């Protein structure tokens, strides 16, 4: 049973090496550098509606388990759209906000949501869950949410705590041993292969070139060219981008080997970009955008 559990208002209060040592998989969004950069650059914190209250458990003074946790004053940046719940609370004269959320802010990528990420840590995770429930009750928060966890964690937490399971769809591609893109095409029907080849031909006919840039190769000048492309996707839908340029610059420096940008260039000018992160097994798409009309 977990004994020494503390609440931290800043991730910098927790030793980065001890935090990262609890995730041998290298899942990028649980890395100390990723989560602390959100705080350093104001993406979460005062005025953002995300107030950190991370749970950390210690044994002999060393970190043994942790749960990234936030008090939320709204439902923005979660990508689960629970506004109907907030409306129902309001109709009953109740306050839905603040609520307590275990999540990676602004990142709807499935994955581990508690440390350690090893299968043997399930009991430690339940101890953190119980601590989160006590925190919710102590502070009079409406509810506790865990966003985009791994399926095993979701089912176990639902079974042990009575939490409701919320289901959604994600697009995931699996490499079934493909060595080349043509191997991938061969798995499609003839009609779909024809359509994909036509789309790729139209891209080639634009005259654009495609390059891959690693996060460690990014400079402030490159970010000045790329960030407006990433932000444009939000602006087109009438939203403010959740992540600012300062965040990307910091994470590019600290997680540079796990950050990859796929960039379309018109001559030397970037006109499109897709930003991804990776661990040892998976590539995660995060932001993308384009300037102009291109196939």
Order of alpha helices (4+ residues) and beta strands (2+ residues): beta-alpha-alpha-beta-beta-beta-beta-alpha-beta-alpha-beta-alpha-alpha-alpha-beta-alpha-alpha-beta-beta-beta
